[in-house]
């Protein structure tokens, strides 16, 4: 068979494609990773054709046996691509025809490459969602384990990268566990979006044969069938939903990475990243760089670009199929590969991190982190909050001018701030954290409640 004859669309054309167009049009380098899904979908389709009497039962059996052989070649790494294989679908059908003859040429009865490619892609996406859900659970568990260990470790909480109020290390880490919980919900929504089988939608108008779409959907593990053939072949919402998950997940991991970069600096000294997730300098022998965290910080831009790229490719497309859609897998595969790289590395970094409780506690007890607690104490004594806020701000300024914290305020400092005669409450980090005894607060009992709740949620995934 010539290269031109092996193409799925070559009969309409007299000449061969221009070399430049052939290079532009080919997608094999990207979509060859769909070989398992393509063979799986084709076997289901062939069995359905045979069961419906659309093709002879012997031909359906020959197709099934031939595809099983092709699958074994891929699995063994012996499958040989040919110059005319513009995509994985062409390659598989070409090899099947070599093995099964005219029976192989019957495989494409009742379907189009348009419904075939989106079926393959959704099958791949569903499998990737399942695998990444397990990886998400591992990361959430690592955060929860470190939170449990850090329940009684106090540290500064920050706003604007300025020390704000004392919090528990557990509380801080659990904030990321809740982010991962939301990421999991987004991932499951993407999997749900990929739940309906488009196989049998044809090029755009459905099939002219008495096919059983539900049978192939059931065999392939879909939850149902798409209700509109035009929508089915042009719909890439599930990919967008997945890329939205990936982009948001990337942002969350970027924020976590940024925290670890800062916490591991000598200026903070809150955490040491395990050697397995750090690297050194080619010039500076003393360096230990938190490279896993830095790479996590950087990947968010790539993941948001994948989402933006696919949305841009989809924008303005008329119904039904357009070749623009061939680019969808560039964005999908890149994002999925990036998440596959990130999740185990960041999970390992979190699980093996060594937190310096003493350094955190010292930073939480220094300076003016209890200023709000003092203002709250004045309110309890009957002060209007704005008046209390102003007076405590003046006291902070007076103490800062002398280079001391609130705990070292003198009667003169209090008098200068309009607080003469006020008895200062206990201004420790522990008292501050315990004072936030509200749902979602930093009091130990509330953080324990929170930890139990998120652990139950994660284990129920």
MARVEXLUM-558548 format. One record per residue (C-alpha): residue number from 1; residue in one letter; x, y, z. Coordinates in nm, 3 decimals, padded with zeros to 5 digits, always signed. Layout:
<kegus>
(kegu NUM, A, (X, Y, Z))
...
</kegus>
This chain:
<kegus>
(kegu 1, X, (+00.000, +00.000, +00.000))
(kegu 2, X, (+00.139, +00.341, -00.093))
(kegu 3, X, (+00.169, +00.619, +00.159))
(kegu 4, X, (-00.116, +00.808, -00.007))
(kegu 5, X, (-00.344, +00.505, -00.021))
(kegu 6, X, (-00.291, +00.440, +00.351))
(kegu 7, X, (-00.434, +00.776, +00.444))
(kegu 8, X, (-00.785, +00.770, +00.581))
(kegu 9, X, (-00.894, +01.050, +00.348))
(kegu 10, X, (-00.682, +01.005, +00.033))
(kegu 11, X, (-00.942, +00.883, -00.216))
(kegu 12, X, (-01.073, +01.232, -00.296))
(kegu 13, X, (-00.729, +01.361, -00.396))
(kegu 14, X, (-00.521, +01.306, -00.707))
(kegu 15, X, (-00.187, +01.434, -00.586))
(kegu 16, X, (+00.013, +01.395, -00.270))
(kegu 17, X, (+00.014, +01.657, +00.005))
(kegu 18, X, (+00.290, +01.915, +00.000))
(kegu 19, X, (+00.575, +01.819, +00.230))
(kegu 20, X, (+00.525, +02.136, +00.434))
(kegu 21, X, (+00.154, +02.066, +00.477))
(kegu 22, X, (+00.222, +01.704, +00.562))
(kegu 23, X, (+00.450, +01.818, +00.843))
(kegu 24, X, (+00.193, +02.069, +00.968))
(kegu 25, X, (-00.096, +01.826, +00.943))
(kegu 26, X, (+00.069, +01.528, +01.109))
(kegu 27, X, (-00.001, +01.471, +01.478))
(kegu 28, X, (+00.159, +01.132, +01.532))
(kegu 29, X, (+00.438, +01.271, +01.747))
(kegu 30, X, (+00.176, +01.393, +01.992))
(kegu 31, X, (-00.113, +01.148, +01.974))
(kegu 32, X, (+00.081, +00.821, +01.952))
(kegu 33, X, (+00.050, +00.800, +02.329))
(kegu 34, X, (-00.320, +00.726, +02.272))
(kegu 35, X, (-00.244, +00.385, +02.122))
(kegu 36, X, (-00.402, +00.190, +02.408))
(kegu 37, X, (-00.719, +00.398, +02.401))
(kegu 38, X, (-00.738, +00.384, +02.022))
(kegu 39, X, (-00.711, +00.006, +02.017))
(kegu 40, X, (-00.953, -00.029, +02.307))
(kegu 41, X, (-01.212, +00.192, +02.137))
(kegu 42, X, (-01.167, +00.016, +01.802))
(kegu 43, X, (-01.211, -00.330, +01.953))
(kegu 44, X, (-01.533, -00.221, +02.121))
(kegu 45, X, (-01.653, -00.066, +01.795))
(kegu 46, X, (-01.571, -00.380, +01.594))
(kegu 47, X, (-01.744, -00.609, +01.841))
(kegu 48, X, (-02.052, -00.389, +01.826))
(kegu 49, X, (-02.049, -00.394, +01.444))
(kegu 50, X, (-02.037, -00.772, +01.451))
(kegu 51, X, (-02.308, -00.803, +01.716))
(kegu 52, X, (-02.536, -00.574, +01.516))
(kegu 53, X, (-02.475, -00.768, +01.194))
(kegu 54, X, (-02.331, -00.460, +01.026))
(kegu 55, X, (-02.016, -00.653, +00.934))
(kegu 56, X, (-01.978, -01.033, +00.918))
(kegu 57, X, (-01.904, -01.200, +01.250))
(kegu 58, X, (-01.590, -01.356, +01.103))
(kegu 59, X, (-01.460, -01.012, +01.005))
(kegu 60, X, (-01.536, -00.875, +01.352))
(kegu 61, X, (-01.340, -01.165, +01.503))
(kegu 62, X, (-01.050, -01.108, +01.262))
(kegu 63, X, (-01.044, -00.738, +01.350))
(kegu 64, X, (-01.043, -00.817, +01.719))
(kegu 65, X, (-00.759, -01.066, +01.680))
(kegu 66, X, (-00.564, -00.826, +01.460))
(kegu 67, X, (-00.603, -00.541, +01.706))
(kegu 68, X, (-00.492, -00.769, +01.989))
(kegu 69, X, (-00.177, -00.840, +01.786))
(kegu 70, X, (-00.121, -00.469, +01.722))
(kegu 71, X, (-00.162, -00.405, +02.094))
(kegu 72, X, (+00.103, -00.665, +02.174))
(kegu 73, X, (+00.342, -00.495, +01.932))
(kegu 74, X, (+00.295, -00.161, +02.101))
(kegu 75, X, (+00.336, -00.317, +02.445))
(kegu 76, X, (+00.658, -00.487, +02.337))
(kegu 77, X, (+00.790, -00.172, +02.168))
(kegu 78, X, (+00.811, -00.345, +01.829))
(kegu 79, X, (+00.538, -00.154, +01.645))
(kegu 80, X, (+00.689, +00.005, +01.334))
(kegu 81, X, (+00.545, +00.338, +01.223))
(kegu 82, X, (+00.547, +00.414, +00.850))
(kegu 83, X, (+00.590, +00.746, +00.664))
(kegu 84, X, (+00.219, +00.761, +00.576))
(kegu 85, X, (+00.107, +00.732, +00.941))
(kegu 86, X, (-00.012, +01.087, +00.999))
(kegu 87, X, (-00.167, +01.003, +01.336))
(kegu 88, X, (-00.215, +00.710, +01.572))
(kegu 89, X, (-00.552, +00.623, +01.418))
(kegu 90, X, (-00.401, +00.590, +01.070))
(kegu 91, X, (-00.111, +00.386, +01.206))
(kegu 92, X, (-00.329, +00.138, +01.392))
(kegu 93, X, (-00.572, +00.087, +01.103))
(kegu 94, X, (-00.289, +00.056, +00.852))
(kegu 95, X, (-00.120, -00.216, +01.057))
(kegu 96, X, (-00.453, -00.391, +01.120))
(kegu 97, X, (-00.519, -00.403, +00.745))
(kegu 98, X, (-00.175, -00.552, +00.688))
(kegu 99, X, (-00.267, -00.829, +00.931))
(kegu 100, X, (-00.637, -00.882, +00.858))
(kegu 101, X, (-00.677, -00.772, +00.495))
(kegu 102, X, (-01.024, -00.660, +00.390))
(kegu 103, X, (-01.163, -00.738, +00.734))
(kegu 104, X, (-00.940, -00.459, +00.868))
(kegu 105, X, (-01.079, -00.224, +00.605))
(kegu 106, X, (-01.426, -00.275, +00.755))
(kegu 107, X, (-01.326, -00.139, +01.097))
(kegu 108, X, (-01.411, +00.223, +01.020))
(kegu 109, X, (-01.769, +00.138, +00.922))
(kegu 110, X, (-02.015, +00.361, +01.105))
(kegu 111, X, (-01.764, +00.598, +01.260))
(kegu 112, X, (-01.546, +00.897, +01.170))
(kegu 113, X, (-01.204, +01.001, +01.284))
(kegu 114, X, (-01.389, +01.294, +01.444))
(kegu 115, X, (-01.576, +01.081, +01.697))
(kegu 116, X, (-01.288, +00.836, +01.720))
(kegu 117, X, (-01.032, +01.094, +01.832))
(kegu 118, X, (-01.245, +01.253, +02.100))
(kegu 119, X, (-01.342, +00.907, +02.229))
(kegu 120, X, (-00.973, +00.815, +02.258))
(kegu 121, X, (-00.894, +01.144, +02.427))
(kegu 122, X, (-01.173, +01.114, +02.683))
(kegu 123, X, (-01.071, +00.758, +02.765))
(kegu 124, X, (-00.716, +00.878, +02.823))
(kegu 125, X, (-00.833, +01.171, +03.033))
(kegu 126, X, (-01.050, +00.953, +03.256))
(kegu 127, X, (-00.756, +00.726, +03.327))
(kegu 128, X, (-00.532, +01.022, +03.403))
(kegu 129, X, (-00.790, +01.170, +03.641))
(kegu 130, X, (-00.806, +00.844, +03.836))
(kegu 131, X, (-00.428, +00.826, +03.868))
(kegu 132, X, (-00.390, +01.188, +03.970))
(kegu 133, X, (-00.667, +01.160, +04.228))
(kegu 134, X, (-00.450, +00.902, +04.405))
(kegu 135, X, (-00.150, +01.135, +04.384))
(kegu 136, X, (-00.357, +01.420, +04.526))
(kegu 137, X, (-00.455, +01.201, +04.820))
(kegu 138, X, (-00.088, +01.128, +04.889))
(kegu 139, X, (-00.008, +01.500, +04.900))
(kegu 140, X, (-00.304, +01.575, +05.126))
(kegu 141, X, (-00.197, +01.296, +05.359))
(kegu 142, X, (+00.157, +01.437, +05.375))
(kegu 143, X, (+00.023, +01.780, +05.469))
(kegu 144, X, (-00.208, +01.629, +05.730))
(kegu 145, X, (+00.075, +01.422, +05.883))
(kegu 146, X, (+00.299, +01.727, +05.913))
(kegu 147, X, (+00.008, +01.928, +06.056))
(kegu 148, X, (-00.053, +01.666, +06.322))
(kegu 149, X, (+00.316, +01.673, +06.415))
(kegu 150, X, (+00.312, +02.054, +06.423))
(kegu 151, X, (-00.004, +02.098, +06.627))
(kegu 152, X, (+00.178, +02.268, +06.916))
(kegu 153, X, (+00.431, +02.458, +06.706))
(kegu 154, X, (+00.359, +02.832, +06.693))
(kegu 155, X, (+00.482, +03.054, +06.414))
(kegu 156, X, (+00.413, +03.397, +06.272))
(kegu 157, X, (+00.126, +03.426, +06.031))
(kegu 158, X, (+00.188, +03.684, +05.764))
(kegu 159, X, (+00.000, +03.939, +05.559))
(kegu 160, X, (+00.190, +04.137, +05.296))
(kegu 161, X, (+00.492, +03.926, +05.406))
(kegu 162, X, (+00.483, +04.120, +05.734))
(kegu 163, X, (+00.439, +03.935, +06.060))
(kegu 164, X, (+00.074, +03.967, +06.155))
(kegu 165, X, (-00.050, +03.725, +06.422))
(kegu 166, X, (+00.067, +03.399, +06.576))
(kegu 167, X, (-00.075, +03.082, +06.423))
(kegu 168, X, (-00.010, +02.713, +06.461))
(kegu 169, X, (+00.208, +02.541, +06.204))
(kegu 170, X, (-00.073, +02.287, +06.177))
(kegu 171, X, (-00.321, +02.562, +06.091))
(kegu 172, X, (-00.092, +02.697, +05.820))
(kegu 173, X, (-00.030, +02.358, +05.661))
(kegu 174, X, (-00.396, +02.263, +05.674))
(kegu 175, X, (-00.478, +02.571, +05.468))
(kegu 176, X, (-00.301, +02.391, +05.181))
(kegu 177, X, (-00.481, +02.065, +05.260))
(kegu 178, X, (-00.812, +02.247, +05.208))
(kegu 179, X, (-00.682, +02.383, +04.878))
(kegu 180, X, (-00.598, +02.028, +04.770))
(kegu 181, X, (-00.948, +01.920, +04.871))
(kegu 182, X, (-01.094, +02.179, +04.635))
(kegu 183, X, (-00.851, +02.068, +04.366))
(kegu 184, X, (-00.978, +01.714, +04.408))
(kegu 185, X, (-01.335, +01.831, +04.356))
(kegu 186, X, (-01.231, +02.009, +04.037))
(kegu 187, X, (-01.050, +01.697, +03.916))
(kegu 188, X, (-01.355, +01.481, +03.981))
(kegu 189, X, (-01.570, +01.732, +03.794))
(kegu 190, X, (-01.336, +01.702, +03.494))
(kegu 191, X, (-01.370, +01.324, +03.508))
(kegu 192, X, (-01.749, +01.359, +03.524))
(kegu 193, X, (-01.735, +01.592, +03.223))
(kegu 194, X, (-01.558, +01.314, +03.032))
(kegu 195, X, (-01.827, +01.062, +03.124))
(kegu 196, X, (-02.040, +01.050, +02.808))
(kegu 197, X, (-01.929, +00.849, +02.505))
(kegu 198, X, (-01.916, +01.039, +02.174))
(kegu 199, X, (-01.846, +00.721, +01.976))
(kegu 200, X, (-02.105, +00.678, +01.702))
(kegu 201, X, (-02.151, +01.049, +01.641))
(kegu 202, X, (-01.973, +01.014, +01.308))
(kegu 203, X, (-01.825, +01.316, +01.139))
(kegu 204, X, (-02.103, +01.541, +01.272))
(kegu 205, X, (-02.446, +01.396, +01.188))
(kegu 206, X, (-02.436, +01.052, +01.349))
(kegu 207, X, (-02.414, +00.716, +01.173))
(kegu 208, X, (-02.620, +00.577, +00.888))
(kegu 209, X, (-02.589, +00.226, +01.029))
(kegu 210, X, (-02.791, +00.063, +01.306))
(kegu 211, X, (-02.512, +00.096, +01.561))
(kegu 212, X, (-02.553, +00.036, +01.935))
(kegu 213, X, (-02.389, +00.336, +02.097))
(kegu 214, X, (-02.485, +00.230, +02.447))
(kegu 215, X, (-02.312, -00.105, +02.403))
(kegu 216, X, (-01.980, +00.058, +02.316))
(kegu 217, X, (-02.024, +00.315, +02.592))
(kegu 218, X, (-02.082, +00.040, +02.847))
(kegu 219, X, (-01.784, -00.162, +02.728))
(kegu 220, X, (-01.556, +00.140, +02.744))
(kegu 221, X, (-01.668, +00.241, +03.093))
(kegu 222, X, (-01.856, +00.559, +03.005))
(kegu 223, X, (-02.156, +00.658, +03.212))
(kegu 224, X, (-02.377, +00.734, +02.912))
(kegu 225, X, (-02.379, +00.860, +02.554))
(kegu 226, X, (-02.371, +01.213, +02.418))
(kegu 227, X, (-02.715, +01.341, +02.312))
(kegu 228, X, (-02.608, +01.559, +02.016))
(kegu 229, X, (-02.368, +01.443, +01.747))
(kegu 230, X, (-02.253, +01.792, +01.645))
(kegu 231, X, (-02.175, +01.886, +02.002))
(kegu 232, X, (-02.008, +01.550, +02.063))
(kegu 233, X, (-01.739, +01.581, +01.796))
(kegu 234, X, (-01.661, +01.946, +01.870))
(kegu 235, X, (-01.695, +01.942, +02.248))
(kegu 236, X, (-01.370, +01.985, +02.443))
(kegu 237, X, (-01.529, +02.100, +02.770))
(kegu 238, X, (-01.386, +01.805, +02.963))
(kegu 239, X, (-01.036, +01.905, +02.854))
(kegu 240, X, (-01.101, +02.264, +02.957))
(kegu 241, X, (-01.231, +02.144, +03.293))
(kegu 242, X, (-00.920, +01.935, +03.343))
(kegu 243, X, (-00.690, +02.222, +03.243))
(kegu 244, X, (-00.878, +02.450, +03.483))
(kegu 245, X, (-00.807, +02.197, +03.757))
(kegu 246, X, (-00.443, +02.180, +03.653))
(kegu 247, X, (-00.403, +02.558, +03.642))
(kegu 248, X, (-00.560, +02.607, +03.984))
(kegu 249, X, (-00.363, +02.316, +04.126))
(kegu 250, X, (-00.049, +02.471, +03.982))
(kegu 251, X, (-00.127, +02.800, +04.153))
(kegu 252, X, (-00.174, +02.622, +04.486))
(kegu 253, X, (+00.153, +02.432, +04.453))
(kegu 254, X, (+00.325, +02.751, +04.343))
(kegu 255, X, (+00.210, +02.925, +04.661))
(kegu 256, X, (+00.323, +02.630, +04.873))
(kegu 257, X, (+00.657, +02.631, +04.692))
(kegu 258, X, (+00.700, +03.003, +04.756))
(kegu 259, X, (+00.640, +02.947, +05.129))
(kegu 260, X, (+00.899, +02.670, +05.143))
(kegu 261, X, (+01.151, +02.886, +04.958))
(kegu 262, X, (+01.103, +03.165, +05.213))
(kegu 263, X, (+01.083, +02.937, +05.517))
(kegu 264, X, (+01.404, +02.757, +05.420))
(kegu 265, X, (+01.604, +03.079, +05.381))
(kegu 266, X, (+01.861, +03.165, +05.645))
(kegu 267, X, (+01.660, +03.480, +05.717))
(kegu 268, X, (+01.360, +03.272, +05.825))
(kegu 269, X, (+01.513, +02.938, +05.917))
(kegu 270, X, (+01.176, +02.773, +05.972))
(kegu 271, X, (+01.229, +02.456, +05.769))
(kegu 272, X, (+01.501, +02.245, +05.616))
(kegu 273, X, (+01.418, +02.072, +05.290))
(kegu 274, X, (+01.549, +01.719, +05.274))
(kegu 275, X, (+01.859, +01.669, +05.059))
(kegu 276, X, (+01.655, +01.450, +04.825))
(kegu 277, X, (+01.450, +01.754, +04.719))
(kegu 278, X, (+01.727, +02.015, +04.709))
(kegu 279, X, (+02.035, +02.082, +04.502))
(kegu 280, X, (+02.362, +02.266, +04.537))
(kegu 281, X, (+02.555, +02.531, +04.350))
(kegu 282, X, (+02.819, +02.468, +04.085))
(kegu 283, X, (+03.019, +02.759, +04.229))
(kegu 284, X, (+02.911, +02.810, +04.591))
(kegu 285, X, (+02.992, +02.500, +04.798))
(kegu 286, X, (+02.788, +02.613, +05.100))
(kegu 287, X, (+02.459, +02.632, +04.913))
(kegu 288, X, (+02.155, +02.408, +04.959))
(kegu 289, X, (+01.885, +02.529, +04.728))
(kegu 290, X, (+01.514, +02.434, +04.767))
(kegu 291, X, (+01.484, +02.358, +04.397))
(kegu 292, X, (+01.173, +02.138, +04.419))
(kegu 293, X, (+00.988, +02.426, +04.580))
(kegu 294, X, (+01.122, +02.676, +04.327))
(kegu 295, X, (+01.019, +02.456, +04.033))
(kegu 296, X, (+00.672, +02.421, +04.182))
(kegu 297, X, (+00.658, +02.797, +04.209))
(kegu 298, X, (+00.741, +02.831, +03.840))
(kegu 299, X, (+00.511, +02.568, +03.690))
(kegu 300, X, (+00.192, +02.763, +03.756))
(kegu 301, X, (+00.266, +02.988, +03.459))
(kegu 302, X, (+00.300, +02.689, +03.229))
(kegu 303, X, (-00.025, +02.534, +03.349))
(kegu 304, X, (-00.224, +02.854, +03.319))
(kegu 305, X, (-00.079, +02.898, +02.970))
(kegu 306, X, (-00.208, +02.552, +02.873))
(kegu 307, X, (-00.557, +02.648, +02.985))
(kegu 308, X, (-00.538, +02.980, +02.803))
(kegu 309, X, (-00.405, +02.811, +02.490))
(kegu 310, X, (-00.689, +02.563, +02.462))
(kegu 311, X, (-00.953, +02.828, +02.533))
(kegu 312, X, (-00.796, +03.041, +02.262))
(kegu 313, X, (-00.801, +02.752, +02.014))
(kegu 314, X, (-01.168, +02.684, +02.087))
(kegu 315, X, (-01.281, +03.045, +02.080))
(kegu 316, X, (-01.480, +03.136, +01.771))
(kegu 317, X, (-01.491, +02.787, +01.619))
(kegu 318, X, (-01.811, +02.717, +01.426))
(kegu 319, X, (-01.977, +02.376, +01.453))
(kegu 320, X, (-01.885, +02.106, +01.408))
(kegu 321, X, (-01.532, +01.964, +01.379))
(kegu 322, X, (-01.243, +02.189, +01.272))
(kegu 323, X, (-00.878, +02.090, +01.241))
(kegu 324, X, (-00.796, +02.350, +01.505))
(kegu 325, X, (-00.913, +02.087, +01.753))
(kegu 326, X, (-00.612, +01.872, +01.669))
(kegu 327, X, (-00.404, +02.102, +01.889))
(kegu 328, X, (-00.611, +02.019, +02.199))
(kegu 329, X, (-00.378, +01.737, +02.300))
(kegu 330, X, (-00.070, +01.961, +02.303))
(kegu 331, X, (-00.220, +02.149, +02.594))
(kegu 332, X, (-00.380, +01.847, +02.761))
(kegu 333, X, (-00.071, +01.629, +02.757))
(kegu 334, X, (+00.161, +01.907, +02.863))
(kegu 335, X, (-00.054, +01.992, +03.164))
(kegu 336, X, (-00.103, +01.629, +03.265))
(kegu 337, X, (+00.270, +01.558, +03.235))
(kegu 338, X, (+00.351, +01.865, +03.442))
(kegu 339, X, (+00.111, +01.762, +03.717))
(kegu 340, X, (+00.255, +01.410, +03.707))
(kegu 341, X, (+00.601, +01.559, +03.768))
(kegu 342, X, (+00.490, +01.800, +04.038))
(kegu 343, X, (+00.272, +01.590, +04.264))
(kegu 344, X, (+00.520, +01.320, +04.372))
(kegu 345, X, (+00.804, +01.568, +04.409))
(kegu 346, X, (+00.608, +01.813, +04.624))
(kegu 347, X, (+00.454, +01.529, +04.824))
(kegu 348, X, (+00.801, +01.400, +04.902))
(kegu 349, X, (+00.929, +01.747, +04.986))
(kegu 350, X, (+00.644, +01.806, +05.231))
(kegu 351, X, (+00.663, +01.460, +05.387))
(kegu 352, X, (+01.038, +01.481, +05.456))
(kegu 353, X, (+01.060, +01.849, +05.558))
(kegu 354, X, (+01.210, +01.921, +05.901))
(kegu 355, X, (+01.050, +02.218, +06.075))
(kegu 356, X, (+01.242, +02.419, +06.336))
(kegu 357, X, (+00.989, +02.468, +06.615))
(kegu 358, X, (+01.224, +02.686, +06.821))
(kegu 359, X, (+01.292, +02.927, +06.536))
(kegu 360, X, (+00.923, +02.954, +06.460))
(kegu 361, X, (+00.828, +03.007, +06.824))
(kegu 362, X, (+01.093, +03.274, +06.870))
(kegu 363, X, (+00.966, +03.462, +06.565))
(kegu 364, X, (+00.606, +03.433, +06.686))
(kegu 365, X, (+00.689, +03.582, +07.028))
(kegu 366, X, (+00.890, +03.876, +06.895))
(kegu 367, X, (+00.769, +04.225, +06.815))
(kegu 368, X, (+00.406, +04.323, +06.784))
(kegu 369, X, (+00.213, +04.011, +06.682))
(kegu 370, X, (-00.013, +04.045, +06.986))
(kegu 371, X, (-00.118, +04.403, +06.901))
(kegu 372, X, (-00.466, +04.293, +06.791))
(kegu 373, X, (-00.506, +04.093, +07.111))
(kegu 374, X, (-00.432, +04.407, +07.312))
(kegu 375, X, (-00.687, +04.603, +07.111))
(kegu 376, X, (-00.942, +04.327, +07.167))
(kegu 377, X, (-00.872, +04.339, +07.541))
(kegu 378, X, (-00.943, +04.712, +07.544))
(kegu 379, X, (-01.272, +04.653, +07.362))
(kegu 380, X, (-01.371, +04.406, +07.631))
(kegu 381, X, (-01.306, +04.686, +07.881))
(kegu 382, X, (-01.554, +04.906, +07.697))
(kegu 383, X, (-01.332, +05.093, +07.447))
(kegu 384, X, (-01.466, +05.152, +07.096))
(kegu 385, X, (-01.257, +04.939, +06.859))
(kegu 386, X, (-01.135, +05.232, +06.649))
(kegu 387, X, (-01.016, +05.417, +06.960))
(kegu 388, X, (-00.844, +05.100, +07.084))
(kegu 389, X, (-00.684, +05.047, +06.743))
(kegu 390, X, (-00.544, +05.402, +06.744))
(kegu 391, X, (-00.408, +05.375, +07.098))
(kegu 392, X, (-00.239, +05.040, +07.037))
(kegu 393, X, (-00.091, +05.171, +06.712))
(kegu 394, X, (+00.061, +05.460, +06.908))
(kegu 395, X, (+00.199, +05.214, +07.165))
(kegu 396, X, (+00.353, +05.006, +06.885))
(kegu 397, X, (+00.520, +05.319, +06.749))
(kegu 398, X, (+00.655, +05.412, +07.093))
(kegu 399, X, (+00.796, +05.062, +07.150))
(kegu 400, X, (+00.939, +05.044, +06.798))
(kegu 401, X, (+01.120, +05.373, +06.854))
(kegu 402, X, (+01.292, +05.214, +07.154))
(kegu 403, X, (+01.357, +04.886, +06.973))
(kegu 404, X, (+01.145, +04.668, +07.204))
(kegu 405, X, (+00.828, +04.464, +07.169))
(kegu 406, X, (+00.489, +04.515, +07.330))
(kegu 407, X, (+00.576, +04.284, +07.618))
(kegu 408, X, (+00.848, +04.531, +07.720))
(kegu 409, X, (+00.630, +04.842, +07.710))
(kegu 410, X, (+00.692, +05.079, +08.004))
(kegu 411, X, (+00.442, +05.297, +08.195))
(kegu 412, X, (+00.582, +05.593, +08.002))
(kegu 413, X, (+00.507, +05.415, +07.671))
(kegu 414, X, (+00.153, +05.347, +07.789))
(kegu 415, X, (+00.103, +05.705, +07.903))
(kegu 416, X, (+00.234, +05.844, +07.574))
(kegu 417, X, (-00.018, +05.626, +07.392))
(kegu 418, X, (-00.316, +05.723, +07.604))
(kegu 419, X, (-00.312, +05.389, +07.782))
(kegu 420, X, (-00.206, +05.503, +08.126))
(kegu 421, X, (-00.344, +05.280, +08.396))
(kegu 422, X, (-00.430, +05.001, +08.152))
(kegu 423, X, (-00.322, +04.658, +08.266))
(kegu 424, X, (-00.171, +04.472, +07.974))
(kegu 425, X, (-00.312, +04.123, +07.917))
(kegu 426, X, (-00.085, +03.824, +07.861))
(kegu 427, X, (+00.080, +03.904, +07.529))
(kegu 428, X, (+00.231, +03.566, +07.439))
(kegu 429, X, (+00.200, +03.380, +07.111))
(kegu 430, X, (+00.027, +03.091, +07.287))
(kegu 431, X, (-00.232, +03.321, +07.447))
(kegu 432, X, (-00.290, +03.491, +07.113))
(kegu 433, X, (-00.345, +03.165, +06.928))
(kegu 434, X, (-00.567, +03.022, +07.200))
(kegu 435, X, (-00.773, +03.338, +07.203))
(kegu 436, X, (-00.906, +03.260, +06.852))
(kegu 437, X, (-01.145, +02.994, +06.979))
(kegu 438, X, (-01.395, +03.014, +06.693))
(kegu 439, X, (-01.465, +02.771, +06.407))
(kegu 440, X, (-01.172, +02.796, +06.169))
(kegu 441, X, (-00.958, +02.970, +06.432))
(kegu 442, X, (-00.615, +02.893, +06.574))
(kegu 443, X, (-00.710, +02.767, +06.920))
(kegu 444, X, (-00.573, +02.418, +06.961))
(kegu 445, X, (-00.912, +02.254, +07.000))
(kegu 446, X, (-01.037, +02.422, +06.681))
(kegu 447, X, (-00.732, +02.313, +06.482))
(kegu 448, X, (-00.775, +01.956, +06.608))
(kegu 449, X, (-01.137, +01.967, +06.492))
(kegu 450, X, (-01.025, +02.098, +06.156))
(kegu 451, X, (-00.759, +01.831, +06.118))
(kegu 452, X, (-01.010, +01.555, +06.194))
(kegu 453, X, (-01.254, +01.697, +05.944))
(kegu 454, X, (-01.008, +01.727, +05.655))
(kegu 455, X, (-00.864, +01.384, +05.727))
(kegu 456, X, (-01.210, +01.229, +05.705))
(kegu 457, X, (-01.278, +01.412, +05.381))
(kegu 458, X, (-00.951, +01.301, +05.224))
(kegu 459, X, (-00.994, +00.938, +05.325))
(kegu 460, X, (-01.343, +00.943, +05.170))
(kegu 461, X, (-01.211, +01.048, +04.828))
</kegus>
